[in-house]
Amino acid sequence: MVGITYVDHKGNETQRQQMHGVIESADKNGIKIALKGVYEGQSWTMPPDQSAIKAAQPGTYTLKMSGEKIENPDLLSTWVITEPEPEKHET
């Protein structure tokens, strides 16, 4: 399972995304996930940062965005993506 929170350059949340799937490959270029559920047939590649991956506790997880219920996932990964500060143009 993957959770992504998008924030603006001031740290204000602008969007959330949740997805789940099966790890298809992992190498120095990223970890490719074959997505399931509402994103079935798509894939997503996350950065190859193993520190962002944790073992999931057993149980049923409900994705808030889609209402999907995931039973006993193996791994959890959460990300915060911060948009860059707008460029300042001198006048």
PyMOL commands that set and color helices and strands:
alter all, ss='L'
color gray80, all
select helices_A, chain A and resi 37-39+50-52
alter helices_A, ss='H'
color red, helices_A
select strands_A, chain A and resi 2-7+13-19+21-27+30-35+43-46+53-55+60-62+69-71+75-82
alter strands_A, ss='S'
color yellow, strands_A
deselect
rebuild
show_as cartoon
